[in-house]
Amino acid sequence: MSRNIITFYRAVVLILALFYWLYQFGGIAEDPFGWQFRYLTIWSLTANTVAAGLLLRYSLGYTDKDWNSFISAAMVISMVVVIQYWRLHLIDPKLVGSGEIPWHQQYYLHLLGPILLWIDAILILGTFKNIKKILIIITIFSISYPIWMECFLQIINTKPSGLITDGLPYPFLNDMRVIERVVFYTISIGLNYLLIYVGWLLSNVIFLKARKHINKI
């Protein structure tokens, strides 16, 4: 694939990511502590936006470092968001606040944005080259987000309110006892590690020939 086409694609992806990242700041003065960063989706959006910027810099020749491990980790985080969001949405849309944001924002954050990153990561860049570094990044992420929710959001915020506690960003978590939340976080962390393998399989086995063909065009 020609360098110009790849650069154009990455520029479009970055513009979209920046637009929706900045879009999140509307009305934050009225939000509880943590603003939009209370949500895992926005952690993923932030990672995707940084990844898009790094990939465009690489295409433009401003750096010879492709940030493969970070891009891989961003892909894993976005996969987690898509799986968890739509799984909970199918159970009950209220669990994830579906309908509370514009439809275009909902589908960009939880489907289109991640897919645009996956296309680049799998079919253009070729990710998951250094599993050790990816494991380190994902481990830091996996520990940081639950700590952020339990030690800051849950203590400082009073909304949303649940049967057991208050302040956790997703309403269903406030209806769970501590041990139940620990089990939920543990399962989610396990999913993170499983998706590292899935990402590696997609990038280096299933779509390897397709990527080589595309990069020859």
CYANA upper distance limits for C-alpha pairs under 8 A (distance plus 0.5 A):
  1 MET  CA      5 ILE  CA      7.42
  1 MET  CA      6 ILE  CA      7.55
  1 MET  CA    214 ILE  CA      5.88
  1 MET  CA    215 ASN  CA      5.37
  1 MET  CA    216 LYS  CA      6.59
  1 MET  CA    217 ILE  CA      4.79
  2 SER  CA      6 ILE  CA      7.02
  2 SER  CA    215 ASN  CA      8.33
  2 SER  CA    217 ILE  CA      7.18
  3 ARG  CA      7 THR  CA      6.53
  3 ARG  CA     59 SER  CA      7.74
  4 ASN  CA      8 PHE  CA      6.55
  5 ILE  CA      9 TYR  CA      6.60
  6 ILE  CA     10 ARG  CA      6.65
  6 ILE  CA     59 SER  CA      7.83
  6 ILE  CA    124 ILE  CA      8.49
  7 THR  CA     11 ALA  CA      6.58
  7 THR  CA     56 LEU  CA      6.84
  7 THR  CA     59 SER  CA      6.09
  7 THR  CA     60 LEU  CA      7.47
  8 PHE  CA     12 VAL  CA      6.77
  9 TYR  CA     13 VAL  CA      6.75
 10 ARG  CA     14 LEU  CA      6.60
 10 ARG  CA     52 ALA  CA      7.02
 10 ARG  CA     55 LEU  CA      7.29
 10 ARG  CA     56 LEU  CA      5.97
 11 ALA  CA     15 ILE  CA      6.68
 11 ALA  CA     52 ALA  CA      8.42
 11 ALA  CA     56 LEU  CA      6.77
 12 VAL  CA     16 LEU  CA      6.76
 13 VAL  CA     17 ALA  CA      6.62
 13 VAL  CA     52 ALA  CA      6.99
 13 VAL  CA    113 GLY  CA      8.47
 13 VAL  CA    116 LEU  CA      7.32
 13 VAL  CA    117 LEU  CA      8.42
 14 LEU  CA     18 LEU  CA      6.47
 14 LEU  CA     49 THR  CA      6.84
 14 LEU  CA     52 ALA  CA      5.53
 14 LEU  CA     53 GLY  CA      6.56
 14 LEU  CA     56 LEU  CA      8.20
 15 ILE  CA     19 PHE  CA      6.56
 16 LEU  CA     20 TYR  CA      6.79
 17 ALA  CA     21 TRP  CA      6.47
 17 ALA  CA     45 LEU  CA      7.72
 17 ALA  CA     48 ASN  CA      7.62
 17 ALA  CA     49 THR  CA      5.68
 17 ALA  CA     52 ALA  CA      8.08
 17 ALA  CA    113 GLY  CA      7.66
 18 LEU  CA     22 LEU  CA      6.51
 18 LEU  CA     49 THR  CA      6.73
 19 PHE  CA     23 TYR  CA      6.45
 20 TYR  CA     24 GLN  CA      6.95
 20 TYR  CA    105 GLN  CA      7.88
 21 TRP  CA     25 PHE  CA      8.14
 21 TRP  CA     42 ILE  CA      8.31
 21 TRP  CA     45 LEU  CA      7.19
 21 TRP  CA     46 THR  CA      7.36
 21 TRP  CA     49 THR  CA      7.96
 22 LEU  CA     26 GLY  CA      8.37
 24 GLN  CA     28 ILE  CA      8.34
 24 GLN  CA     36 GLN  CA      7.09
 25 PHE  CA     36 GLN  CA      7.93
 27 GLY  CA     31 ASP  CA      7.69
 28 ILE  CA     35 TRP  CA      6.32
 28 ILE  CA     36 GLN  CA      7.84
 31 ASP  CA     35 TRP  CA      5.89
 31 ASP  CA     36 GLN  CA      8.31
 32 PRO  CA    157 ASN  CA      6.81
 32 PRO  CA    159 LYS  CA      8.01
 33 PHE  CA    153 LEU  CA      7.35
 33 PHE  CA    156 ILE  CA      7.54
 33 PHE  CA    157 ASN  CA      6.87
 34 GLY  CA     38 ARG  CA      5.73
 34 GLY  CA    153 LEU  CA      7.48
 36 GLN  CA     42 ILE  CA      7.02
 37 PHE  CA     42 ILE  CA      6.24
 37 PHE  CA     43 TRP  CA      6.94
 38 ARG  CA     42 ILE  CA      8.26
 38 ARG  CA    149 MET  CA      7.82
 38 ARG  CA    153 LEU  CA      7.84
 38 ARG  CA    169 PRO  CA      6.43
 39 TYR  CA     43 TRP  CA      7.29
 39 TYR  CA    169 PRO  CA      6.96
 39 TYR  CA    170 TYR  CA      8.44
 40 LEU  CA     44 SER  CA      6.79
 40 LEU  CA     81 VAL  CA      7.55
 40 LEU  CA    145 TYR  CA      8.07
 41 THR  CA     45 LEU  CA      6.62
 41 THR  CA     78 SER  CA      8.36
 41 THR  CA     81 VAL  CA      6.54
 41 THR  CA    109 LEU  CA      7.41
 41 THR  CA    110 HIS  CA      8.02
 42 ILE  CA     46 THR  CA      6.44
 43 TRP  CA     47 ALA  CA      6.77
 44 SER  CA     48 ASN  CA      6.57
 44 SER  CA     74 ALA  CA      7.33
 44 SER  CA     77 ILE  CA      6.37
 44 SER  CA     78 SER  CA      6.01
 44 SER  CA     81 VAL  CA      7.76
 45 LEU  CA     49 THR  CA      6.55
 45 LEU  CA     78 SER  CA      8.30
 45 LEU  CA    109 LEU  CA      7.44
 45 LEU  CA    113 GLY  CA      8.40
 46 THR  CA     50 VAL  CA      6.76
 47 ALA  CA     51 ALA  CA      6.53
 47 ALA  CA     74 ALA  CA      6.04
 48 ASN  CA     52 ALA  CA      6.52
 48 ASN  CA     74 ALA  CA      6.51
 48 ASN  CA     75 MET  CA      8.27
 48 ASN  CA     78 SER  CA      8.29
 48 ASN  CA    113 GLY  CA      8.38
 48 ASN  CA    114 PRO  CA      8.09
 48 ASN  CA    117 LEU  CA      7.54
 49 THR  CA     53 GLY  CA      6.81
 50 VAL  CA     54 LEU  CA      6.73
 51 ALA  CA     55 LEU  CA      6.61
 51 ALA  CA     70 PHE  CA      7.82
 51 ALA  CA     71 ILE  CA      6.20
 51 ALA  CA     74 ALA  CA      7.62
 52 ALA  CA     56 LEU  CA      6.70
 52 ALA  CA    117 LEU  CA      8.13
 53 GLY  CA     57 ARG  CA      6.73
 54 LEU  CA     58 TYR  CA      6.70
 54 LEU  CA     66 ASP  CA      7.85
 54 LEU  CA     67 TRP  CA      7.71
 55 LEU  CA     59 SER  CA      6.74
 55 LEU  CA     66 ASP  CA      7.24
 55 LEU  CA     67 TRP  CA      8.45
 56 LEU  CA     60 LEU  CA      6.65
 57 ARG  CA     61 GLY  CA      6.77
 57 ARG  CA     62 TYR  CA      5.82
 57 ARG  CA     63 THR  CA      6.87
 58 TYR  CA     62 TYR  CA      6.49
 58 TYR  CA     63 THR  CA      5.83
 58 TYR  CA     64 ASP  CA      6.76
 58 TYR  CA     65 LYS  CA      7.30
 58 TYR  CA     66 ASP  CA      6.53
 67 TRP  CA     71 ILE  CA      6.68
 68 ASN  CA     72 SER  CA      6.58
 68 ASN  CA    125 LEU  CA      8.44
 68 ASN  CA    126 GLY  CA      8.45
 68 ASN  CA    127 THR  CA      6.16
 68 ASN  CA    128 PHE  CA      7.39
 68 ASN  CA    129 LYS  CA      7.44
 68 ASN  CA    130 ASN  CA      8.34
 69 SER  CA     73 ALA  CA      6.68
 69 SER  CA    127 THR  CA      7.67
 69 SER  CA    128 PHE  CA      6.91
 69 SER  CA    129 LYS  CA      7.61
 69 SER  CA    130 ASN  CA      6.79
 69 SER  CA    131 ILE  CA      8.20
 69 SER  CA    133 LYS  CA      6.70
 69 SER  CA    134 ILE  CA      5.87
 70 PHE  CA     74 ALA  CA      6.62
 70 PHE  CA    134 ILE  CA      7.59
 70 PHE  CA    137 ILE  CA      8.05
 71 ILE  CA     75 MET  CA      6.69
 71 ILE  CA    121 ALA  CA      7.52
 71 ILE  CA    127 THR  CA      7.64
 72 SER  CA     76 VAL  CA      6.89
 72 SER  CA    121 ALA  CA      7.65
 72 SER  CA    127 THR  CA      6.08
 72 SER  CA    128 PHE  CA      6.10
 72 SER  CA    134 ILE  CA      7.33
 72 SER  CA    199 GLY  CA      8.16
 73 ALA  CA     77 ILE  CA      6.75
 73 ALA  CA    134 ILE  CA      6.31
 73 ALA  CA    137 ILE  CA      7.13
 73 ALA  CA    138 ILE  CA      6.77
 73 ALA  CA    196 ILE  CA      8.39
 74 ALA  CA     78 SER  CA      6.67
 75 MET  CA     79 MET  CA      6.67
 75 MET  CA    114 PRO  CA      7.78
 75 MET  CA    117 LEU  CA      7.27
 75 MET  CA    118 TRP  CA      6.89
 75 MET  CA    121 ALA  CA      8.00
 75 MET  CA    199 GLY  CA      8.21
 76 VAL  CA     80 VAL  CA      6.79
 76 VAL  CA    192 ASN  CA      7.22
 76 VAL  CA    195 LEU  CA      6.47
 76 VAL  CA    196 ILE  CA      6.71
 76 VAL  CA    199 GLY  CA      7.50
 77 ILE  CA     81 VAL  CA      6.86
 77 ILE  CA    192 ASN  CA      7.79
 78 SER  CA     82 VAL  CA      6.75
 78 SER  CA    114 PRO  CA      6.07
 79 MET  CA     83 ILE  CA      6.66
 79 MET  CA    114 PRO  CA      7.66
 79 MET  CA    195 LEU  CA      7.90
 80 VAL  CA     84 GLN  CA      6.45
 80 VAL  CA    191 LEU  CA      7.85
 80 VAL  CA    192 ASN  CA      7.13
 80 VAL  CA    195 LEU  CA      8.22
 81 VAL  CA     85 TYR  CA      6.24
 81 VAL  CA    110 HIS  CA      7.24
 82 VAL  CA     86 TRP  CA      6.62
 82 VAL  CA    110 HIS  CA      5.77
 82 VAL  CA    111 LEU  CA      6.91
 82 VAL  CA    114 PRO  CA      8.23
 83 ILE  CA     87 ARG  CA      6.42
 84 GLN  CA     88 LEU  CA      6.61
 85 TYR  CA     89 HIS  CA      6.42
 85 TYR  CA     96 VAL  CA      7.22
 85 TYR  CA    110 HIS  CA      7.56
 86 TRP  CA     90 LEU  CA      6.50
 87 ARG  CA     91 ILE  CA      7.08
 88 LEU  CA     92 ASP  CA      6.63
 88 LEU  CA     93 PRO  CA      7.34
 88 LEU  CA     95 LEU  CA      6.74
 88 LEU  CA     96 VAL  CA      7.14
 89 HIS  CA     93 PRO  CA      4.73
 89 HIS  CA     94 LYS  CA      7.85
 89 HIS  CA     95 LEU  CA      7.20
 89 HIS  CA     96 VAL  CA      6.81
 89 HIS  CA     98 SER  CA      7.60
 91 ILE  CA     95 LEU  CA      8.48
 92 ASP  CA     96 VAL  CA      8.41
 93 PRO  CA     97 GLY  CA      6.68
 93 PRO  CA     98 SER  CA      5.58
 93 PRO  CA     99 GLY  CA      8.36
 94 LYS  CA     98 SER  CA      6.50
 95 LEU  CA    170 TYR  CA      7.34
 95 LEU  CA    171 PRO  CA      6.81
 95 LEU  CA    172 PHE  CA      6.48
 96 VAL  CA    170 TYR  CA      6.98
 96 VAL  CA    171 PRO  CA      8.23
 98 SER  CA    106 GLN  CA      8.16
 99 GLY  CA    103 TRP  CA      7.75
101 ILE  CA    105 GLN  CA      7.10
101 ILE  CA    106 GLN  CA      6.90
102 PRO  CA    106 GLN  CA      6.80
103 TRP  CA    107 TYR  CA      6.74
104 HIS  CA    108 TYR  CA      6.53
105 GLN  CA    109 LEU  CA      6.48
106 GLN  CA    110 HIS  CA      6.58
107 TYR  CA    111 LEU  CA      5.79
107 TYR  CA    112 LEU  CA      6.69
108 TYR  CA    112 LEU  CA      5.07
108 TYR  CA    113 GLY  CA      5.58
108 TYR  CA    114 PRO  CA      8.42
109 LEU  CA    113 GLY  CA      6.19
109 LEU  CA    114 PRO  CA      7.79
110 HIS  CA    114 PRO  CA      7.42
111 LEU  CA    115 ILE  CA      6.64
112 LEU  CA    116 LEU  CA      6.69
113 GLY  CA    117 LEU  CA      7.11
114 PRO  CA    118 TRP  CA      6.71
115 ILE  CA    119 ILE  CA      6.66
116 LEU  CA    120 ASP  CA      7.16
117 LEU  CA    121 ALA  CA      6.56
118 TRP  CA    122 ILE  CA      6.28
118 TRP  CA    123 LEU  CA      8.37
119 ILE  CA    123 LEU  CA      5.97
119 ILE  CA    124 ILE  CA      7.57
120 ASP  CA    124 ILE  CA      5.34
120 ASP  CA    125 LEU  CA      6.39
120 ASP  CA    126 GLY  CA      8.42
121 ALA  CA    125 LEU  CA      5.58
121 ALA  CA    126 GLY  CA      6.04
121 ALA  CA    127 THR  CA      6.08
121 ALA  CA    203 SER  CA      7.95
122 ILE  CA    126 GLY  CA      5.66
122 ILE  CA    127 THR  CA      6.85
122 ILE  CA    202 LEU  CA      7.31
122 ILE  CA    203 SER  CA      5.18
122 ILE  CA    207 PHE  CA      7.40
122 ILE  CA    211 ARG  CA      7.70
123 LEU  CA    203 SER  CA      7.87
123 LEU  CA    207 PHE  CA      7.39
123 LEU  CA    208 LEU  CA      8.27
123 LEU  CA    210 ALA  CA      7.35
123 LEU  CA    211 ARG  CA      5.07
123 LEU  CA    214 ILE  CA      7.81
124 ILE  CA    211 ARG  CA      6.57
124 ILE  CA    214 ILE  CA      7.90
124 ILE  CA    215 ASN  CA      7.37
126 GLY  CA    203 SER  CA      6.34
126 GLY  CA    204 ASN  CA      7.74
126 GLY  CA    208 LEU  CA      8.49
126 GLY  CA    211 ARG  CA      7.96
127 THR  CA    200 TRP  CA      7.72
127 THR  CA    203 SER  CA      6.57
127 THR  CA    204 ASN  CA      8.21
128 PHE  CA    134 ILE  CA      7.94
128 PHE  CA    196 ILE  CA      8.38
128 PHE  CA    199 GLY  CA      7.54
128 PHE  CA    200 TRP  CA      5.78
128 PHE  CA    203 SER  CA      7.64
128 PHE  CA    204 ASN  CA      8.23
130 ASN  CA    134 ILE  CA      6.98
131 ILE  CA    135 LEU  CA      6.53
132 LYS  CA    136 ILE  CA      6.91
133 LYS  CA    137 ILE  CA      6.83
134 ILE  CA    138 ILE  CA      6.57
134 ILE  CA    196 ILE  CA      8.34
135 LEU  CA    139 THR  CA      6.42
135 LEU  CA    193 TYR  CA      8.04
135 LEU  CA    196 ILE  CA      8.39
136 ILE  CA    140 ILE  CA      6.78
137 ILE  CA    141 PHE  CA      6.75
138 ILE  CA    142 SER  CA      6.35
138 ILE  CA    192 ASN  CA      7.64
138 ILE  CA    193 TYR  CA      8.10
139 THR  CA    143 ILE  CA      6.74
140 ILE  CA    144 SER  CA      6.45
141 PHE  CA    145 TYR  CA      6.75
142 SER  CA    146 PRO  CA      7.76
142 SER  CA    189 ILE  CA      6.27
142 SER  CA    192 ASN  CA      8.04
143 ILE  CA    147 ILE  CA      6.90
144 SER  CA    148 TRP  CA      6.52
145 TYR  CA    149 MET  CA      6.82
146 PRO  CA    150 GLU  CA      6.50
146 PRO  CA    185 TYR  CA      7.52
147 ILE  CA    151 CYS  CA      5.98
147 ILE  CA    152 PHE  CA      7.99
148 TRP  CA    152 PHE  CA      5.95
148 TRP  CA    153 LEU  CA      7.05
149 MET  CA    153 LEU  CA      5.35
149 MET  CA    154 GLN  CA      6.39
149 MET  CA    168 LEU  CA      6.51
149 MET  CA    169 PRO  CA      7.99
150 GLU  CA    154 GLN  CA      5.65
150 GLU  CA    155 ILE  CA      7.57
150 GLU  CA    168 LEU  CA      7.74
151 CYS  CA    155 ILE  CA      6.65
152 PHE  CA    156 ILE  CA      6.41
153 LEU  CA    157 ASN  CA      6.04
153 LEU  CA    167 GLY  CA      6.12
153 LEU  CA    168 LEU  CA      6.45
153 LEU  CA    169 PRO  CA      8.04
154 GLN  CA    158 THR  CA      8.02
154 GLN  CA    165 THR  CA      8.15
154 GLN  CA    166 ASP  CA      6.51
154 GLN  CA    167 GLY  CA      4.76
154 GLN  CA    168 LEU  CA      5.51
155 ILE  CA    167 GLY  CA      7.43
156 ILE  CA    167 GLY  CA      7.58
157 ASN  CA    166 ASP  CA      7.43
157 ASN  CA    167 GLY  CA      4.93
157 ASN  CA    168 LEU  CA      8.21
158 THR  CA    166 ASP  CA      5.68
158 THR  CA    167 GLY  CA      5.27
159 LYS  CA    166 ASP  CA      6.26
159 LYS  CA    167 GLY  CA      5.18
159 LYS  CA    168 LEU  CA      7.98
159 LYS  CA    169 PRO  CA      8.36
160 PRO  CA    166 ASP  CA      6.32
160 PRO  CA    167 GLY  CA      5.81
160 PRO  CA    168 LEU  CA      7.21
160 PRO  CA    169 PRO  CA      7.18
160 PRO  CA    170 TYR  CA      8.12
160 PRO  CA    171 PRO  CA      6.49
160 PRO  CA    174 ASN  CA      8.15
161 SER  CA    165 THR  CA      7.11
161 SER  CA    166 ASP  CA      4.90
161 SER  CA    167 GLY  CA      6.92
161 SER  CA    171 PRO  CA      7.64
161 SER  CA    174 ASN  CA      7.08
162 GLY  CA    166 ASP  CA      6.11
162 GLY  CA    171 PRO  CA      7.12
162 GLY  CA    172 PHE  CA      8.04
162 GLY  CA    173 LEU  CA      8.38
162 GLY  CA    174 ASN  CA      4.98
162 GLY  CA    175 ASP  CA      5.55
163 LEU  CA    174 ASN  CA      6.92
163 LEU  CA    175 ASP  CA      5.32
163 LEU  CA    176 MET  CA      8.27
164 ILE  CA    174 ASN  CA      6.18
164 ILE  CA    175 ASP  CA      5.59
164 ILE  CA    176 MET  CA      6.72
164 ILE  CA    177 ARG  CA      6.82
165 THR  CA    174 ASN  CA      5.43
165 THR  CA    175 ASP  CA      7.32
165 THR  CA    176 MET  CA      8.45
166 ASP  CA    174 ASN  CA      6.16
167 GLY  CA    174 ASN  CA      7.87
168 LEU  CA    173 LEU  CA      6.92
168 LEU  CA    174 ASN  CA      6.56
169 PRO  CA    173 LEU  CA      8.33
170 TYR  CA    174 ASN  CA      7.83
171 PRO  CA    175 ASP  CA      7.68
172 PHE  CA    176 MET  CA      7.45
173 LEU  CA    181 ARG  CA      7.26
176 MET  CA    180 GLU  CA      6.23
176 MET  CA    181 ARG  CA      6.57
177 ARG  CA    181 ARG  CA      6.76
178 VAL  CA    182 VAL  CA      6.68
179 ILE  CA    183 VAL  CA      6.77
180 GLU  CA    184 PHE  CA      6.72
181 ARG  CA    185 TYR  CA      6.58
182 VAL  CA    186 THR  CA      6.54
183 VAL  CA    187 ILE  CA      6.70
184 PHE  CA    188 SER  CA      6.70
185 TYR  CA    189 ILE  CA      6.60
186 THR  CA    190 GLY  CA      6.74
187 ILE  CA    191 LEU  CA      6.79
188 SER  CA    192 ASN  CA      6.90
189 ILE  CA    193 TYR  CA      7.13
190 GLY  CA    194 LEU  CA      6.73
191 LEU  CA    195 LEU  CA      6.58
192 ASN  CA    196 ILE  CA      7.12
193 TYR  CA    197 TYR  CA      7.51
194 LEU  CA    198 VAL  CA      6.97
195 LEU  CA    199 GLY  CA      6.37
196 ILE  CA    200 TRP  CA      6.66
197 TYR  CA    201 LEU  CA      6.57
198 VAL  CA    202 LEU  CA      6.67
199 GLY  CA    203 SER  CA      6.58
200 TRP  CA    204 ASN  CA      6.18
200 TRP  CA    205 VAL  CA      8.07
201 LEU  CA    205 VAL  CA      5.65
201 LEU  CA    206 ILE  CA      6.74
202 LEU  CA    206 ILE  CA      5.45
202 LEU  CA    207 PHE  CA      6.25
202 LEU  CA    208 LEU  CA      8.27
203 SER  CA    207 PHE  CA      6.14
203 SER  CA    208 LEU  CA      6.52
204 ASN  CA    208 LEU  CA      5.58
205 VAL  CA    209 LYS  CA      8.47
207 PHE  CA    211 ARG  CA      6.63
208 LEU  CA    212 LYS  CA      6.82
209 LYS  CA    213 HIS  CA      6.65
210 ALA  CA    214 ILE  CA      6.64
211 ARG  CA    215 ASN  CA      6.56
212 LYS  CA    216 LYS  CA      6.82
213 HIS  CA    217 ILE  CA      7.18
